[in-house]
Amino acid sequence: MFKVFKKEIDFGGKKITLETGKVARQADGAIIATCGETVVLATAVGAKKVNPDVDYFPLSVNYQEKYYAAGKIPGGYFKREARPTEYETLTSRLIDRPLRPLFPDFYSDEVQVNCLLLSLDKSNPSDIVAMLAASAAMSIADVPFKGPIGGARVGLINEEYVLNPAIDEMDDSDLDMVVAGSEKAVLMVESDANELSEDLMIGGILFAYQEMQSVIKGIKDFSNEVLTERTKYENENIESEKKVFDEIKNKFGDDIKDAFSTTDKKARGEKISTVREKLLDGVDEENSAEYLKQFKEVEKDIVRNNVLLDKARIDGRAMNEVRDINIELNFLPSVHGSALFTRGETQAIVTTTLGATKEVQIVDALVGEYKDNFMLHYNFPSYSVGEVGMPMGPKRREIGHGALAKRSLKPFVPTLNEFPYSIRVVSDITESNGSSSMASVCGGSLSMMAAGVPIKENIAGVAMGLIKDNEKFEILTDILGDEDHLGDMDFKVAGSKSGVTGLQMDIKIEGINEEILEKALSQAKEARLHILKIMDEAISKPNDLSSLAPCFEKLVIDKEKVKVVIGKGGSTIKGLQEEFGTTIELQDDGNVSIFGDSKDKVNQTKAKIELICAEPEEGKEYDGVVAKVVEFGAFVTFLPGKDGLLHISQIKQDFEHLTDVINEGDKIRVKITEVGRQGRIKLELVD
């Protein structure tokens, strides 16, 4: 019934099994990839109907996790998988980015890749397995894919690189790096690190690239066995495109070159729009799409030649020059910490908000639930690039940029034990002309320092670009939006003075070599140190904790007293929170955290809890309240939940009835004379 092809590949001591022909047979390419007990189904489907109006490559990659893969049932009312989680979105991007540059520029048929996690063994992460499955599915689909690609995760444990470490091994790693590449070159890097040197980062990239060659060869051999005949894809319109390109360049080249010598982004955009309108005025509507496509190619050609031949950037900067930077701290009056960070025409308002530990983010991941005390959210409204758009939830790009900024800052963020607050950083991009994610890193570092978060030093980030033509290339520091759009690389590097903490590289060509990597990282370090110097002039160490932040006190009680503080049905702890307007977080081990708007309220709550947990001591005096009067004396509450007997013999005044001298609710001073074996307490009146 099934014609099954199967291949087992040795990948750094682990077995990757690829199988096709049994599942999802109507897809153009379908692969079940297995590593350990982690199983991913990847499918690739190309559109059967070509859309001639599309002038870009409509590739979509979707990674999805099924809860059953880890033996779990989804939470929520409907008990089914809903919108993509952040991890699913980031993994989709991780797979998409190295696949995209391996399609020819002329190809514009829609291609969709779906990766479905079917089983997870909690030792082998699913993202690398999914990437390899997608690579194999694309390789056996009859599309012009110039792959396959390989992918690998690299850890650094005890100063040694580790290939594809297990999930629990990553706890001891100073590096979490994912690298994707082809036979020829590196295509994509995604990494966070604990202040590692540029040499160690390059070493990790090259280590991954070399190790992945075995799996690339395995996928290639497998695909050749499955798909023995392939369609030869060629650009049938190459001559007509060249003719249109030459026509546009001859007629409008000088105008376009003049536009790209305009420093101001808005003015430059207006000039380009004017030239584009002149072009379309003389073109039939049916040919307008082709002319617009070649117009973009002329733009690209002019900008690239300016850089490679004339050493001239759009805004006149040197290749290694960072744009002007302006920093304004505490930009917003009523937030815990804020920074307005402006670099050229890229600007971010970044805020830091501190909250109680109960406000940490609880992540329900397939590998298990965990708490995260550090959140970073990145927002990119359409007005930041002078466009109109519908305000909606965060898109893939925003989630990706936010995750990169978070990873870059994370190594310096204190743990809950070091700083018992949840921390939320929000970056609102108000103006964008390149590298807004790195502006978020800079602004995030500054705003946390302004709020009083004890980070040891600033972290800065910068985006590097590349213009390459055969062996000739130039690395561009702090790229503009147009340099990113028209260039060959977007290489973001973040870190401190001592080393790299975050790194992300995306390539638009078929890969880059070691020489380019080394130069890009070296130039990025130079830029990072320049930016850090300016940031340190604004603030170099954390302020005192913001007066607007919640006040905090911590104490430790006997764990046997936890139930006493909670009270029946939570009555005691709820009463305390209502009485003082504070938030009490109580752990089973006796650790108590108290948060409140004022120090006085927090201290009052702390004192009350200490009283509740206090043990009666013989000979010690207490302020008490008469709880009940009986014939033989009175019961007095001297500690919360603690009563003692004041015997009638201890009252020295003359009286006919005891109520003549003492009544319920009276406040009196008493001393403990005896604590009995069964906890019965005897009191005497203190004059």
N, C-alpha and C positions, 0 to 999 in steps of 0.2 A: 504493500500500500504506500509506503514511504520510501523515497530515495534519499537516504540520509548521508550527508557528508560530515565527517567529524575529524577534528585535529586537536592534539594535545601539545601545548607549547610550554617549555621550561623557561620561566621568567624569574631569574634571580632566586632559584630554589623553590619557587612556588609553581604549581601547575595551573595554567590557563587552558580551559577546554572550550573550543568553539564548535558549534553544531548548527547545521541548517538542513532543511528539507522535511522536518516533522511538524513544526509549529509556524503559524502565520504564513502559509505558503502562497497567499495571494499578494503579499507585499513584494515589491521589486527585490528587496533584500531583507532577510530575516535571520538573526543570529541569536542563539542562546549561548551566553558566555558564563562560565562557571569558574570560580576560584574558591577552594574550600567548599563551604556550603552557601556561599553568596552567589546568587543566580540572577542574571539580568537578561531580559528579552529586548533586543534592539531591532527596530524595523526602519527601512528606508524606502520611501515611495516618491517617485517623480511624477509631476503632473502630466496627464495624457493630452491635455489641450494647452497649447502655447498661447500666452497673452502677449501680443506684439507691442503693446503700449508700455510694458514694463521695462525700465532702463536700469534696473538693479537686479541683484541676485536674491530672490525671495526664499532664502533658506530659513527654516524654523526647526529648532531642536527643543524637545520637551522631555525632561526626565521626571518620572513620577514614582513615588513610593506607595506600596500597598501595605497597610498595617498588618495584614495576615503574614507578610514576609517575616515578621518578628514575633508572630504568635500573639498579636494584640488586636483589640477592638477599638476603632476610633472613638474619641470622645465627642461630646455634643449631642444635641437632640436627635439628629438624623442618623447618627452612627455610621457615617460613611465619609470617605475622603472628599474634602471640599476644595477650596482654592489652594494653589501651590504654597507649600511652606517656604520659608526663606532658604533652607538648605536645598530644596528641590529647584528653586529659581537659580541659585548660585551654581548648582551642578549642571543645569541646562546651559548656562553661559560658559561654564568650563569646557563643555563638549563642543559647543558651537564655535568658539573662537579659533581653535586650530583647524577645524574642518573648512571654514569659510575661505581662507586664502588659497586653497588647493583646487579651486574651480576656475576655469578660464574667464577672463573679463567679459567675453562676448556672450557667455551663457546666462540666460535669464529665465529659464523654466523653473517653476516652483518645485522645491524639494523639501520633504518633511521627514525628520528623523524623530522617532519616539523610542525612549528607553524606559522600560518598566521593571522595577525591582520586584522580583518574585520571591526571593529568599535571602535572608541576611543572617550570617553566623556570628556577628558581633566581634569578629576578629579581623576579617578582611573588609576594609571599607568598600562601599559600593561605587564610588565615583570613578575610580580607575578602571574597574571592571566594566562599568557602563561606557566609558570612553573607548575602551578597546572593542567592545561589542558594536558600538556605533561605527567605528573605523572599519570593522569587518563587514558590517551590513552595507555600508557605502561602497566597499570594494567589490561586493558581489552584485550590486545593483548596476544596471547598464546606464551609467551616467558618467560624464567626463570628470571624474574625480581623480586627481593626481596624487593619490595616496598609495598605500595606507599610511596612517599616523600611528604612533605609539604614545603611550602615556605612562608616567611613573611618579610615585611619591617618594620623596627623599627626606629622611630624618637625620639629625646629628645627635648621636647618643655617645657619651664618653669620648667626644671629639672625633668620632668616626661616622662616616656616612653610612646610612642604613637604607637599603632599597625596599620600598613598599612595607614599612613596619606595620605591625598589628596595631589595632586601635589602642590597646592598653599600653603599648610601648611608647606611644606618642606623649604620654605623661612625663617621660624622662627626656624628651627631645628638645633641643634648643632651636630646632628648625622644622617647619612644616611647609614643604615646597612641592608643588605639582608642576611637572614639566611635560609638555607635549612637543613632538617633533616628527619629522619625516625621515626618510633615508638620508636626505641631503643636509638638513639643518634644523635648528630649534625654531619652533613656531609660537610657543606660548609658555609663559611662566606665571605662576601664582604662588606667592609665598608670604609667610610671616616668620619672624625670627627674633631671638633675644639678643639684639645688638651684635650681630655678626659682621665681620669685616667683608669688604667687597671681594677679596680673594676667596673666602669661604663660600660666598654666594655663587661666584663663578664656578668654583669647584663642584658645588652641588648641582648646578645646571649641567655641566659637562659630564658628571658622573651619571646623572639620569639619562642624558642623551645617549651615552655609550651603552648603558645597560638595556635601553629600550630597543636597540637594534635587533636583538634576538626575536622579540615579539613582532616587530615590523616585518622581518623576514618570514616569520611563521604565518602572519595574516596574508602576506603577499603570495606565498606558496599555496595557502588554502584557497584564496580567491581565484588563482589561476586554475586550480583543479575544478572549482565549482562553475566558474564562468569562463569557458574556453574560447568563446567568440565575443568580441566587443565591438560596439559601434564606434567608428572613427568620427569624432566630432571636430569639425573645422568651422572657422568663421567664413561663411559664404559671402559676407558683405564687406570683407576687408578692403577691397579696392574702392568701393563706393564710400566707405567710411573715411579712407585716406584722402579721397578727393574732397569731401565735405570739410574735413579737418584742415587741409591746406587752404581751402577757400576762406574759412573763418579766420585762420591765422594771418593770411595775407591782408585781409580786409580790415580786421578788427584787432590784430595782435598788439599794435601800439597802444590802442585804447585800453585793452585788458592789462597790459604791462603797466600803464600809468595808474590804473585802478589799484593794482597790487603794490604800488609804491606809496599808497595812502596809509598813513599810520592808524588813523582813527577807524575802528571797525565799522561803525554806522555809516560814516562817509564813504568808506571803501565799498560797502554793500550797495549804497545808492548808485555809485559810479558803475559798478558791475551790472546792476539792474538796468541802467540806462543803455549800456552797450548791448545787453541781451534783448531789450525791446527793439533797438535798431536792427538787430539781426532778424528778429521774428517778423518785422514789418515787410521784409523782402522775401519771405518764405511762405510757400503754400501750407495750409493747415495740415494736409496729409503728410508733409515732410517735416513738420515742426519738431516732432519727437526726436528724429534722427539728428537734426541740427542742434537741438538742446543737448543731446548726449555728447556730440562732438565739441560743443561749446565748453562743456566741463573738461573734456580732454585737453583742449587748448589752454584753459586755466591751469590745469595741472602741469602741462608742459612748460608754461612760462614760469610759474613759481619754482619748479624744480631746476630749470636751467639758471634762473637767477641765483639760486643757492650754489649749485655745482660749478657754474662757469664764472659767475660774477662775485661769488661770496656775499651776496646781498639777500638779507631777509626782508620780509614784508614790512616790518616796522623799523628797519634800519639798524637793529641790534647786531652785535657780534655773535658768532655761533655759540659762544659759551656765556653769554650775558643774560642775567636775570632782569626781568622788568622791575620798575620802581615799586616799592612796597610801602604801604601805610598801615599803621596799627592803631586802633583806638580801643582801650580797655574799658570795661564797665560801661559799655555803650548804652545799655538799657538799665534804667534805675531800679526796677523792682524785681529783678531776677537774681539768682544766687551768684552767677558769674557770667560775663559775656565779653565777646571780642568782635570788633568789626575789622576783618582782615581783607585788605585790598592789594592785589598784585596786578599791575597794569589795568586791564579792563575785566578782570575777574575779581569778584567780591563775594564774601560770605559773612552773614551774621551768625555767629556760633554761640550758643548758650549752654550753660551747665546747670542742671537742677539736681539737688540732693534730696533724697527721700529716706524714709525708714527702710529697714532691711526687709520688711514684709512686701515692699514694692519692687523687689527684684523680679526679673523676668524668669518665669518658669517655662522651660522648653520641654515639650513632650516629644522627644526624638525616639526613633525606632531602637536606638542602642540603649535607651533608658532616659528617664526624666532627670534634668539637672537644672540648677539655678544659676543665673548670670546676673551679677550685680552691676555690670557695665553695659549700657545700651547706647548706640549711636544711630541716629536717624538723619538721612540726607534727603533734602527736598530741592527739586529743580523746577520751579515754575516757568511757564512759557515766557513771561515778561522779561526774564533774565537774558533772553536772546532777542528781545524786541518782537516777539510773536504773540499771537492770540492762541488760546487753547483752553480746553475744558479742564477745570481742576478736578482731578481724580486721585485715587490712591496711588501709592508708589509703583512705578513701572520697574521692569527688570533692570534697566540701567541704574535707576536710583538705588535699588536694593544692592546692586553690585558695587556701586561707588561707596555707599554707606558701609558695606562689609569691608572694603579695602581700607577705608579710613579707620574703622574700628580695629582691624588687625594691626594697623600701624601704631596705634596708640596703646593697645592692650598691654604690651609688656611693662609699661610704666604705671598702669592703673593699680592702686593698692587693692589687696584682697579684703574681704569682709572682716577678717580677723585684724588686719592692719588699720582699717578705716571702716567703721560699721555703718556705712551708708550705701544705699543704691545710688548709682550715678547715671544720669541721662544727659547725653550731649546731642544737641540738635543743630544741624547746619542747614540754614536756609540760604540758598544761592540767590543773590539779588542781581548779579551781573555776571555774565560768563563769556569769556573769550579764551578758553583753554585751561585745563588743569584745575577744574573746580573741586575734584576729589582731594587733591593735594592742598588746596586752600582750606578745605575742611579739616585736614590733619593739623595744619598750622593753627587755625582758629580754635580747634578743639583743645590743643595743648594750652594755648593762651587762656581760654575761658576756664579750663579746669584750674589753672594756677590762680586766676582771679577769684575763683570761688573758694579757694583754700584746700583743694584736693592735694594731698601730699605726693605729687609726682616729683621725682628727683631732679629732672631737667626737662627742657623743651624738646619736642620732636617736630621736625619739619619735613615737608615733602615737595618734590618737584617732578614734573613730567618732561621726559626727553623724547625727541623726535629723530627721524632718520630720513634722509633723501639718498637714494642709492640708484646708480646706473652702472650695471656691470660691476667692474672692480672699484669704481669711483664712488665715494660716499662722504656725507657730512652728517655729524651728530649735532642736533639743535637742542640747546638748553631752554627750558621753560617755554614750551611750544604754544603758539597761538592756535585757536580753533581751526583756522584755514590750513596751518602747517600740519595739524593732525589729520584733517580731512584729505589733503592733497599729498600727504607724505606716506611713508612706508612702515612706520612704527609708532606705537604709543607705549612708552616705557616709563612707568611711574615708580619712583624710588623714594621711600621715607625712612627716617632714622634720626638718631641723636648724633652728637659729636663723636661718639665711640663706635657706632656701627649701624647697620641696616636693621630695621624692624619690619618693614613692609615693602613688597615688590610685586609689580604686575606688569607683564609685557605682552602686548598683542602685535602681531606681525601681519601686514597686508600683502607681503610678497611670499615667496616660497621658502623663507627661512633666512636666518642670519648666522654668521660665524663667530668664532671666539674673539677675533680682533674687534669686531663691532661691539660685542658684549663688554669687553674690557674698557674700551674707550667710552662707551655710554655710562658705565658705572663710575669710572674715574671722573668724568665731567659732571655727573650727578652729585658726587661727593663734594666737589668744589662748589657747586651751586648750593647744596644743602648747608654747608658750613657758612656760606655767605648769608643765607636766610636766617640761620640760627643766631648769628651775631646780631642781626637787626631785631629778632624776637627777644633776645636776652636783654637788649637795651630797653625794651618795653617792660619786661618782667622776667627775672631770672630764677626766682624761687617763689613757692606758693605764698599767697597772702595768708593772714589769719583767717580762720573759718568765717565765711560770710555771716553777718549778723542776721541775715534773712533766712539762713538755713535752719533746719530743725535742730534744736538743742538735744544733746545726747548724754546719757549717763548709763554706766554699766555696773552691775553688781553680780555677785555669785552667792546663791543661797544653797542651803542643804537640799539635795535633790529629794529628800523625804518631805520637804516643805512645799514642793511644787503644787501638789494637790490642794494644800491649804490656801495658797495664793490664788489658785484658780477658783476654788470654792465650788459648792454644789451647783451643777449646771452652768458653771462659769460666772456665778453671781458675784463673787468677790472681785475678780479681775475686771469684769464689766463695770462694777460699781466704782472702782478706783479710776478707770479711764473716764467715766462720766463725771466724777467728782473734780478731777484735776484737768480734764481736757487733754490728756496725753495718750500716747500709744505705747502699750506694753507688749513686748515680745518675749515669751518665756519658753526656754528650751528644757527638754527632759533632764539634761545634765545639771540644771540649776542656774545656767547663765540667763541673766535678765537684762534686756535692753529697753531703755525708756527714751522715747522721743516726745518732744513738745515744742510749742511756740516760744516758751520762755524758760529761762534757767530756773526761776523760782518754782514753777509748776513741776518741772522735772525733779527738782530736789525734794519737793513736798511728796511727790509720788514715791521716790526712793525711800524717804524716811518712813512712810507709811508701810511699805513692803518690809522694811527692816523690822518694824514693830510687829507686823504680822508673823514674821519668822522668828522673832526673839523668843528665847527660853527663859522662864521665870528663874530668878536667882535669889536665894535666901539672903536676907539682910539688905536687899536693894529696895530703894523707895521708888514709888510710881504715882503718877497722877491717875486717879481712877474715877469711875462714874458708878453710882449705886444703881444696880440693875434690878434688885428685888429686895424687899424688906420682909422678914419672917419673924416669928416669935422669939427665936434664939439669936437673932442678929441680922446681918445684911450681906447679900452677895454683891461683890464689887467687881466690875470689869476694869482691869488695870492694863491689859494689853488686848489688841484685837483678837477675839475668840478665846480669851483667857479670863476666867473668873476665880475669885477666892472668897473665903468666908471671913467676914469681920464679925467675930463673936460678940454677943451683947456685953460680955465681961470686959471687953477691950474699950468700951465707951465709958469714960470717967465722969461725964456730966450727970447731974441729977435729972430724972424724968419719971413720969408716971407711965407713959406709953412710949415705946421706942420711936414711933413716928413723930413724937414731939421734938426730937433732935436730929432725926435722919429720915430722908424720904427718897423715893425713886427719882433718879435724875440729878441728885446732888453730886457736885464735884468735890472729891475729897482726896487728901494725900494719905497713902498707905505704905506700909512696909511689910515685906514677906518675912514671916517668922518661921515658917516650916513648909517644905514641899514633901508631901507624903509619898509613899511607895506607889500608890495608885493615882498619883497626880493631884491629889487633893491639896489645896493650898490654904494656909492660914495666914491671916493678915492682922496687923495692928494699926490703929489710927496714929498718924503723925500730927503732932500739934503745930 
